[in-house]
Amino acid sequence: MAGGSTALSEAVVVFLKKFPGDNGAEFASRYRTAVDATRDAVRRILDEALNLQLDWSVLDLNGAGDLVESTMHERHPELSREALTAVGNYYTYVQK
């Protein structure tokens, strides 16, 4: 993905901007010729977050979202705070 970590962070935020609604038109407009590769990069981040093994015996949904954000920050320190928050919010929405 051209542009590196800043571009990936922005792509995550744009992709999830209207979640659970669809933001496909804005995403496609912004990334044009790189839309497929950019979408794939974002989906890899989201899939990684959803596949984290969390101990639900000690976590509530908010705590899980916070843990997802911190774990993804450890794994992907290049992601912006805004992108990490979007990933955490995505995780909690999908898990509720």
N, CA, C and O atoms as a GROMACS GRO file, in nm:
protein
  384
    1MET      N    1   0.085  -0.118   0.000
    1MET     CA    2   0.000   0.000   0.000
    1MET      C    3   0.089   0.123   0.000
    1MET      O    4   0.172   0.140   0.089
    2ALA      N    5   0.072   0.207  -0.097
    2ALA     CA    6   0.151   0.329  -0.106
    2ALA      C    7   0.117   0.422   0.008
    2ALA      O    8   0.001   0.432   0.049
    3GLY      N    9   0.217   0.491   0.059
    3GLY     CA   10   0.192   0.588   0.165
    3GLY      C   11   0.216   0.534   0.304
    3GLY      O   12   0.217   0.611   0.400
    4GLY      N   13   0.235   0.404   0.317
    4GLY     CA   14   0.272   0.346   0.445
    4GLY      C   15   0.168   0.356   0.553
    4GLY      O   16   0.047   0.349   0.528
    5SER      N   17   0.218   0.374   0.675
    5SER     CA   18   0.133   0.366   0.794
    5SER      C   19   0.027   0.475   0.799
    5SER      O   20  -0.086   0.449   0.843
    6THR      N   21   0.061   0.595   0.756
    6THR     CA   22  -0.039   0.702   0.757
    6THR      C   23  -0.154   0.667   0.664
    6THR      O   24  -0.270   0.688   0.697
    7ALA      N   25  -0.120   0.613   0.549
    7ALA     CA   26  -0.223   0.575   0.452
    7ALA      C   27  -0.309   0.461   0.506
    7ALA      O   28  -0.431   0.462   0.487
    8LEU      N   29  -0.248   0.364   0.573
    8LEU     CA   30  -0.325   0.253   0.628
    8LEU      C   31  -0.417   0.302   0.740
    8LEU      O   32  -0.533   0.263   0.747
    9SER      N   33  -0.366   0.386   0.826
    9SER     CA   34  -0.449   0.442   0.933
    9SER      C   35  -0.569   0.516   0.875
    9SER      O   36  -0.682   0.497   0.920
   10GLU      N   37  -0.543   0.599   0.777
   10GLU     CA   38  -0.652   0.674   0.713
   10GLU      C   39  -0.752   0.580   0.648
   10GLU      O   40  -0.873   0.601   0.657
   11ALA      N   41  -0.701   0.476   0.583
   11ALA     CA   42  -0.789   0.381   0.515
   11ALA      C   43  -0.879   0.308   0.616
   11ALA      O   44  -0.997   0.287   0.589
   12VAL      N   45  -0.824   0.271   0.730
   12VAL     CA   46  -0.905   0.206   0.834
   12VAL      C   47  -1.017   0.300   0.879
   12VAL      O   48  -1.132   0.259   0.890
   13VAL      N   49  -0.982   0.425   0.904
   13VAL     CA   50  -1.080   0.523   0.952
   13VAL      C   51  -1.188   0.546   0.846
   13VAL      O   52  -1.307   0.548   0.879
   14VAL      N   53  -1.149   0.562   0.721
   14VAL     CA   54  -1.248   0.585   0.614
   14VAL      C   55  -1.335   0.461   0.595
   14VAL      O   56  -1.457   0.473   0.580
   15PHE      N   57  -1.274   0.344   0.596
   15PHE     CA   58  -1.349   0.219   0.577
   15PHE      C   59  -1.457   0.202   0.684
   15PHE      O   60  -1.567   0.157   0.654
   16LEU      N   61  -1.424   0.239   0.807
   16LEU     CA   62  -1.516   0.219   0.920
   16LEU      C   63  -1.599   0.343   0.954
   16LEU      O   64  -1.676   0.341   1.049
   17LYS      N   65  -1.584   0.448   0.877
   17LYS     CA   66  -1.646   0.577   0.909
   17LYS      C   67  -1.795   0.567   0.938
   17LYS      O   68  -1.844   0.629   1.032
   18LYS      N   69  -1.868   0.491   0.859
   18LYS     CA   70  -2.013   0.481   0.876
   18LYS      C   71  -2.057   0.344   0.928
   18LYS      O   72  -2.176   0.312   0.926
   19PHE      N   73  -1.961   0.265   0.974
   19PHE     CA   74  -1.993   0.131   1.021
   19PHE      C   75  -2.092   0.137   1.137
   19PHE      O   76  -2.071   0.216   1.229
   20PRO      N   77  -2.198   0.058   1.136
   20PRO     CA   78  -2.220  -0.059   1.053
   20PRO      C   79  -2.282  -0.028   0.916
   20PRO      O   80  -2.313  -0.120   0.840
   21GLY      N   81  -2.300   0.098   0.887
   21GLY     CA   82  -2.346   0.135   0.753
   21GLY      C   83  -2.233   0.119   0.652
   21GLY      O   84  -2.119   0.088   0.688
   22ASP      N   85  -2.266   0.140   0.527
   22ASP     CA   86  -2.170   0.122   0.418
   22ASP      C   87  -2.104   0.254   0.382
   22ASP      O   88  -2.172   0.356   0.365
   23ASN      N   89  -1.974   0.252   0.370
   23ASN     CA   90  -1.900   0.370   0.325
   23ASN      C   91  -1.821   0.335   0.198
   23ASN      O   92  -1.717   0.395   0.170
   24GLY      N   93  -1.872   0.238   0.124
   24GLY     CA   94  -1.801   0.189   0.006
   24GLY      C   95  -1.780   0.294  -0.101
   24GLY      O   96  -1.676   0.295  -0.166
   25ALA      N   97  -1.877   0.381  -0.121
   25ALA     CA   98  -1.865   0.482  -0.227
   25ALA      C   99  -1.753   0.580  -0.196
   25ALA      O  100  -1.670   0.609  -0.282
   26GLU      N  101  -1.749   0.632  -0.073
   26GLU     CA  102  -1.642   0.725  -0.036
   26GLU      C  103  -1.507   0.655  -0.040
   26GLU      O  104  -1.408   0.711  -0.086
   27PHE      N  105  -1.503   0.531   0.010
   27PHE     CA  106  -1.378   0.455   0.011
   27PHE      C  107  -1.328   0.435  -0.132
   27PHE      O  108  -1.210   0.458  -0.160
   28ALA      N  109  -1.415   0.392  -0.221
   28ALA     CA  110  -1.377   0.369  -0.360
   28ALA      C  111  -1.334   0.499  -0.428
   28ALA      O  112  -1.238   0.499  -0.505
   29SER      N  113  -1.404   0.607  -0.399
   29SER     CA  114  -1.369   0.736  -0.458
   29SER      C  115  -1.231   0.783  -0.411
   29SER      O  116  -1.154   0.838  -0.489
   30ARG      N  117  -1.202   0.760  -0.286
   30ARG     CA  118  -1.075   0.806  -0.231
   30ARG      C  119  -0.957   0.722  -0.280
   30ARG      O  120  -0.850   0.776  -0.306
   31TYR      N  121  -0.976   0.591  -0.293
   31TYR     CA  122  -0.863   0.502  -0.324
   31TYR      C  123  -0.860   0.455  -0.469
   31TYR      O  124  -0.764   0.389  -0.509
   32ARG      N  125  -0.958   0.487  -0.546
   32ARG     CA  126  -0.966   0.464  -0.690
   32ARG      C  127  -0.894   0.340  -0.740
   32ARG      O  128  -0.943   0.228  -0.721
   33THR      N  129  -0.778   0.356  -0.802
   33THR     CA  130  -0.708   0.244  -0.864
   33THR      C  131  -0.650   0.147  -0.762
   33THR      O  132  -0.619   0.033  -0.796
   34ALA      N  133  -0.633   0.190  -0.640
   34ALA     CA  134  -0.577   0.104  -0.536
   34ALA      C  135  -0.685   0.053  -0.440
   34ALA      O  136  -0.654   0.005  -0.332
   35VAL      N  137  -0.812   0.064  -0.481
   35VAL     CA  138  -0.920   0.032  -0.388
   35VAL      C  139  -0.915  -0.114  -0.342
   35VAL      O  140  -0.936  -0.140  -0.223
   36ASP      N  141  -0.888  -0.207  -0.431
   36ASP     CA  142  -0.887  -0.348  -0.391
   36ASP      C  143  -0.774  -0.379  -0.294
   36ASP      O  144  -0.795  -0.444  -0.192
   37ALA      N  145  -0.655  -0.332  -0.325
   37ALA     CA  146  -0.540  -0.356  -0.237
   37ALA      C  147  -0.558  -0.287  -0.102
   37ALA      O  148  -0.523  -0.342   0.002
   38THR      N  149  -0.613  -0.167  -0.105
   38THR     CA  150  -0.635  -0.092   0.019
   38THR      C  151  -0.741  -0.161   0.104
   38THR      O  152  -0.724  -0.176   0.225
   39ARG      N  153  -0.850  -0.202   0.042
   39ARG     CA  154  -0.955  -0.274   0.114
   39ARG      C  155  -0.900  -0.403   0.174
   39ARG      O  156  -0.932  -0.438   0.288
   40ASP      N  157  -0.817  -0.474   0.099
   40ASP     CA  158  -0.757  -0.597   0.150
   40ASP      C  159  -0.668  -0.570   0.271
   40ASP      O  160  -0.670  -0.646   0.368
   41ALA      N  161  -0.592  -0.461   0.267
   41ALA     CA  162  -0.505  -0.426   0.380
   41ALA      C  163  -0.588  -0.394   0.504
   41ALA      O  164  -0.553  -0.434   0.615
   42VAL      N  165  -0.697  -0.322   0.486
   42VAL     CA  166  -0.786  -0.289   0.598
   42VAL      C  167  -0.849  -0.416   0.652
   42VAL      O  168  -0.855  -0.436   0.774
   43ARG      N  169  -0.897  -0.501   0.566
   43ARG     CA  170  -0.962  -0.625   0.610
   43ARG      C  171  -0.864  -0.715   0.686
   43ARG      O  172  -0.905  -0.784   0.780
   44ARG      N  173  -0.737  -0.716   0.648
   44ARG     CA  174  -0.638  -0.794   0.722
   44ARG      C  175  -0.628  -0.745   0.866
   44ARG      O  176  -0.620  -0.825   0.960
   45ILE      N  177  -0.627  -0.613   0.884
   45ILE     CA  178  -0.623  -0.555   1.019
   45ILE      C  179  -0.749  -0.594   1.096
   45ILE      O  180  -0.740  -0.637   1.211
   46LEU      N  181  -0.864  -0.581   1.035
   46LEU     CA  182  -0.990  -0.612   1.102
   46LEU      C  183  -1.001  -0.761   1.134
   46LEU      O  184  -1.047  -0.798   1.242
   47ASP      N  185  -0.959  -0.846   1.041
   47ASP     CA  186  -0.962  -0.990   1.066
   47ASP      C  187  -0.868  -1.028   1.180
   47ASP      O  188  -0.901  -1.112   1.264
   48GLU      N  189  -0.752  -0.965   1.184
   48GLU     CA  190  -0.658  -0.991   1.292
   48GLU      C  191  -0.721  -0.953   1.426
   48GLU      O  192  -0.710  -1.028   1.523
   49ALA      N  193  -0.786  -0.839   1.431
   49ALA     CA  194  -0.850  -0.796   1.556
   49ALA      C  195  -0.960  -0.894   1.597
   49ALA      O  196  -0.969  -0.931   1.714
   50LEU      N  197  -1.042  -0.936   1.503
   50LEU     CA  198  -1.151  -1.027   1.536
   50LEU      C  199  -1.102  -1.164   1.579
   50LEU      O  200  -1.174  -1.237   1.648
   51ASN      N  201  -0.982  -1.201   1.539
   51ASN     CA  202  -0.929  -1.332   1.573
   51ASN      C  203  -0.844  -1.334   1.700
   51ASN      O  204  -0.786  -1.437   1.734
   52LEU      N  205  -0.837  -1.220   1.769
   52LEU     CA  206  -0.765  -1.219   1.896
   52LEU      C  207  -0.837  -1.310   1.995
   52LEU      O  208  -0.960  -1.312   2.001
   53GLN      N  209  -0.760  -1.385   2.071
   53GLN     CA  210  -0.816  -1.474   2.172
   53GLN      C  211  -0.821  -1.399   2.305
   53GLN      O  212  -0.718  -1.379   2.368
   54LEU      N  213  -0.940  -1.359   2.346
   54LEU     CA  214  -0.957  -1.283   2.469
   54LEU      C  215  -1.020  -1.372   2.576
   54LEU      O  216  -1.098  -1.463   2.545
   55ASP      N  217  -0.986  -1.344   2.700
   55ASP     CA  218  -1.042  -1.419   2.813
   55ASP      C  219  -1.170  -1.350   2.858
   55ASP      O  220  -1.167  -1.256   2.937
   56TRP      N  221  -1.282  -1.397   2.807
   56TRP     CA  222  -1.411  -1.335   2.836
   56TRP      C  223  -1.456  -1.359   2.980
   56TRP      O  224  -1.553  -1.298   3.025
   57SER      N  225  -1.386  -1.445   3.053
   57SER     CA  226  -1.424  -1.466   3.193
   57SER      C  227  -1.384  -1.347   3.280
   57SER      O  228  -1.433  -1.332   3.392
   58VAL      N  229  -1.294  -1.263   3.229
   58VAL     CA  230  -1.249  -1.147   3.307
   58VAL      C  231  -1.276  -1.014   3.236
   58VAL      O  232  -1.237  -0.909   3.286
   59LEU      N  233  -1.340  -1.018   3.120
   59LEU     CA  234  -1.364  -0.897   3.041
   59LEU      C  235  -1.511  -0.873   3.017
   59LEU      O  236  -1.588  -0.966   2.996
   60ASP      N  237  -1.550  -0.746   3.021
   60ASP     CA  238  -1.680  -0.708   2.967
   60ASP      C  239  -1.654  -0.654   2.826
   60ASP      O  240  -1.539  -0.650   2.782
   61LEU      N  241  -1.759  -0.613   2.758
   61LEU     CA  242  -1.744  -0.569   2.619
   61LEU      C  243  -1.653  -0.447   2.607
   61LEU      O  244  -1.570  -0.440   2.517
   62ASN      N  245  -1.668  -0.350   2.697
   62ASN     CA  246  -1.582  -0.231   2.692
   62ASN      C  247  -1.437  -0.267   2.718
   62ASN      O  248  -1.347  -0.216   2.650
   63GLY      N  249  -1.414  -0.352   2.815
   63GLY     CA  250  -1.278  -0.396   2.845
   63GLY      C  251  -1.216  -0.471   2.728
   63GLY      O  252  -1.097  -0.457   2.700
   64ALA      N  253  -1.298  -0.550   2.660
   64ALA     CA  254  -1.250  -0.623   2.543
   64ALA      C  255  -1.209  -0.526   2.433
   64ALA      O  256  -1.105  -0.544   2.369
   65GLY      N  257  -1.290  -0.424   2.412
   65GLY     CA  258  -1.256  -0.323   2.310
   65GLY      C  259  -1.126  -0.252   2.343
   65GLY      O  260  -1.043  -0.229   2.255
   66ASP      N  261  -1.108  -0.218   2.471
   66ASP     CA  262  -0.984  -0.154   2.514
   66ASP      C  263  -0.865  -0.246   2.494
   66ASP      O  264  -0.758  -0.203   2.450
   67LEU      N  265  -0.883  -0.375   2.526
   67LEU     CA  266  -0.774  -0.471   2.509
   67LEU      C  267  -0.741  -0.491   2.361
   67LEU      O  268  -0.624  -0.505   2.325
   68VAL      N  269  -0.841  -0.493   2.277
   68VAL     CA  270  -0.817  -0.504   2.133
   68VAL      C  271  -0.736  -0.384   2.085
   68VAL      O  272  -0.640  -0.401   2.010
   69GLU      N  273  -0.774  -0.265   2.128
   69GLU     CA  274  -0.699  -0.145   2.088
   69GLU      C  275  -0.554  -0.154   2.132
   69GLU      O  276  -0.463  -0.126   2.053
   70SER      N  277  -0.530  -0.192   2.257
   70SER     CA  278  -0.392  -0.195   2.307
   70SER      C  279  -0.312  -0.307   2.241
   70SER      O  280  -0.193  -0.290   2.211
   71THR      N  281  -0.375  -0.421   2.218
   71THR     CA  282  -0.305  -0.532   2.152
   71THR      C  283  -0.271  -0.496   2.008
   71THR      O  284  -0.161  -0.524   1.961
   72MET      N  285  -0.365  -0.435   1.939
   72MET     CA  286  -0.338  -0.396   1.801
   72MET      C  287  -0.233  -0.285   1.795
   72MET      O  288  -0.157  -0.277   1.699
   73HIS      N  289  -0.228  -0.200   1.897
   73HIS     CA  290  -0.123  -0.098   1.903
   73HIS      C  291   0.014  -0.164   1.920
   73HIS      O  292   0.111  -0.122   1.857
   74GLU      N  293   0.022  -0.267   2.003
   74GLU     CA  294   0.148  -0.341   2.020
   74GLU      C  295   0.189  -0.407   1.889
   74GLU      O  296   0.307  -0.406   1.853
   75ARG      N  297   0.095  -0.465   1.820
   75ARG     CA  298   0.124  -0.536   1.695
   75ARG      C  299   0.146  -0.442   1.577
   75ARG      O  300   0.221  -0.473   1.484
   76HIS      N  301   0.080  -0.328   1.581
   76HIS     CA  302   0.085  -0.232   1.470
   76HIS      C  303   0.104  -0.091   1.525
   76HIS      O  304   0.013  -0.009   1.518
   77PRO      N  305   0.222  -0.062   1.579
   77PRO     CA  306   0.244   0.071   1.638
   77PRO      C  307   0.234   0.184   1.537
   77PRO      O  308   0.225   0.301   1.574
   78GLU      N  309   0.235   0.150   1.410
   78GLU     CA  310   0.224   0.252   1.305
   78GLU      C  311   0.081   0.305   1.291
   78GLU      O  312   0.061   0.411   1.230
   79LEU      N  313  -0.016   0.235   1.345
   79LEU     CA  314  -0.155   0.280   1.334
   79LEU      C  315  -0.181   0.398   1.426
   79LEU      O  316  -0.134   0.401   1.540
   80SER      N  317  -0.255   0.493   1.377
   80SER     CA  318  -0.289   0.612   1.455
   80SER      C  319  -0.387   0.578   1.567
   80SER      O  320  -0.453   0.473   1.563
   81ARG      N  321  -0.396   0.665   1.664
   81ARG     CA  322  -0.492   0.647   1.773
   81ARG      C  323  -0.635   0.640   1.717
   81ARG      O  324  -0.716   0.559   1.762
   82GLU      N  325  -0.665   0.724   1.618
   82GLU     CA  326  -0.798   0.724   1.558
   82GLU      C  327  -0.829   0.589   1.491
   82GLU      O  328  -0.940   0.538   1.503
   83ALA      N  329  -0.731   0.533   1.422
   83ALA     CA  330  -0.750   0.404   1.357
   83ALA      C  331  -0.769   0.293   1.461
   83ALA      O  332  -0.855   0.206   1.445
   84LEU      N  333  -0.690   0.297   1.567
   84LEU     CA  334  -0.702   0.196   1.672
   84LEU      C  335  -0.838   0.204   1.741
   84LEU      O  336  -0.899   0.102   1.772
   85THR      N  337  -0.885   0.325   1.764
   85THR     CA  338  -1.017   0.343   1.824
   85THR      C  339  -1.125   0.286   1.732
   85THR      O  340  -1.218   0.220   1.778
   86ALA      N  341  -1.112   0.312   1.602
   86ALA     CA  342  -1.209   0.259   1.506
   86ALA      C  343  -1.208   0.106   1.506
   86ALA      O  344  -1.314   0.044   1.498
   87VAL      N  345  -1.090   0.046   1.514
   87VAL     CA  346  -1.080  -0.100   1.519
   87VAL      C  347  -1.144  -0.154   1.647
   87VAL      O  348  -1.217  -0.253   1.644
   88GLY      N  349  -1.116  -0.089   1.759
   88GLY     CA  350  -1.177  -0.132   1.886
   88GLY      C  351  -1.328  -0.121   1.883
   88GLY      O  352  -1.398  -0.210   1.931
   89ASN      N  353  -1.379  -0.012   1.828
   89ASN     CA  354  -1.524   0.005   1.816
   89ASN      C  355  -1.586  -0.099   1.723
   89ASN      O  356  -1.694  -0.151   1.749
   90TYR      N  357  -1.516  -0.128   1.614
   90TYR     CA  358  -1.561  -0.232   1.521
   90TYR      C  359  -1.570  -0.366   1.594
   90TYR      O  360  -1.670  -0.437   1.584
   91TYR      N  361  -1.466  -0.398   1.668
   91TYR     CA  362  -1.463  -0.524   1.741
   91TYR      C  363  -1.582  -0.535   1.837
   91TYR      O  364  -1.652  -0.636   1.838
   92THR      N  365  -1.604  -0.432   1.916
   92THR     CA  366  -1.712  -0.440   2.015
   92THR      C  367  -1.849  -0.448   1.947
   92THR      O  368  -1.939  -0.515   1.998
   93TYR      N  369  -1.866  -0.381   1.835
   93TYR     CA  370  -1.994  -0.389   1.764
   93TYR      C  371  -2.018  -0.531   1.713
   93TYR      O  372  -2.127  -0.586   1.727
   94VAL      N  373  -1.915  -0.589   1.654
   94VAL     CA  374  -1.929  -0.724   1.597
   94VAL      C  375  -1.953  -0.827   1.708
   94VAL      O  376  -2.026  -0.923   1.687
   95GLN      N  377  -1.892  -0.807   1.823
   95GLN     CA  378  -1.902  -0.904   1.932
   95GLN      C  379  -2.029  -0.891   2.016
   95GLN      O  380  -2.065  -0.985   2.086
   96LYS      N  381  -2.096  -0.777   2.009
   96LYS     CA  382  -2.212  -0.759   2.099
   96LYS      C  383  -2.328  -0.849   2.067
   96LYS      O  384  -2.431  -0.844   2.135
   0.00000   0.00000   0.00000
